[in-house]
Each structure stands twice: as C-alpha cells, then as structure tokens.
Amino acid sequence: MSLMDKMKHGMDKARGEVSDLAATTKIRHDIGNLNDRKSALFTEIGRQVYALCQQGHAVSEVEAQCHEITTLDEQIKQKSDEIARINAA
C-alpha cells in the first residue's frame, strides 16, 4: 500500500469516526430533550394531584407528600415574611 493510499484510508476512517460522533451526539441531545419533556410531564402530574388533594380529593398513596408540601409552603411563607420584616426595619 502506497503512502497516498494509507493517507486516503486514514482520512476516510477519520471522516467516518467524526460522522459517527456527530450522529451519537445528536441522538444523545434528542434523548436529553425527551427526558426533559418526561420530567416536565411528571411535574405537571404532581401539580394536578396536589391540586386534587387541596380540593379534598386526596389520593391515599400521595396524601403524606401532599401534606408535607403544604407544611413546606407554610414554612416558605414564614421565612418570606421574616425577610420582609428585616427589610422593612
């Protein structure tokens, strides 16, 4: 095999590897977007279930978590009020 043939073969191989890298990078990006959408849907489902709990339609499997969210909301409000008092002084 001549030097030129070896160089051509090396260039073709490198071109293929770059093409493979670009394709896998795009697919990984697509997978990331799909996972982001999935997370957003899970978040929305959670919000809807929590809203049902607040309306008295508790789902027993998540009732404890809904109660904890309510407690966290109260703690957040207390801390926000505390910041407001400090800033007002």
N, C-alpha and C positions, 0 to 999 in steps of 0.2 A: 504494500500500500504506500503510495507516494505521500509526501508531506502535505500536498494540497488536498488529497483525499482524506487524510487524517483530520486536517483543519475543517474541511466541509462536514465530515462526520461529527466532529466535536461541536460545531456551530448548530447543526441540526438537532443534536442531543440537547444542547443548552436551550434552544428555541422551544423544544418540546417541554422541558422542565419548567421554563418560565410560563408557558401556556397552562400547564397543569397547576402551577402555583396560583395563577390568576383565577382559574376556574374554581379551585378549592377555596380561595379567599372569598370569592363571590358567594359560593354556597354557604360558607360559614356566616357571612353577613346576612344572607337570607334566613338562616336558622336563628340568628340573633333577633332579627325582626319578628319572626314567628313567635319566639319565646317572649319577646316584649309584649306582643299582642295578647298572648296567652295570660301573662301576668296582669295585664290591664283588665282582661275579662274576669279573672279571679277576683281582682279588686272590686270590680263593679258588682259581681255576685255577692261579695261580702257586704258591700254597702246596701244592697237590696235586702239581704237577710237581716241586717241590723235595723233597717227601716221597718221591716215587719215586726221585729222584736219590740221596737219602740211603740208600735201601734197595738201591741198586745197580742200579736200573732207569733208568739215565741216558737222557735224550732228547738225542741228539747236538746238536741245534740250540740247546739251552739249557744244555749242560754247563758252558760257561765262566761263565755267570751263576750257576749253582748253586755252582760253586767259589768265586766271588767272595763270594757270600752267606756261605758257610762261613768264609771269611777275615774278613769283616766281623764275624761272630758272635764269632770268637776275639778280635778287637781290642776289641769291646764288652766282653767278659768281662774282658780285661786291664785296661781302663780302670775298670770297676766294681770290680775287686779293688783297684786303686790308690786309688780313693775310699775303700774300706773301710779300707785301711791308714792313710790320712791321718786318717780319722775315729776310728780306734782309738788313735791316738797322743795 
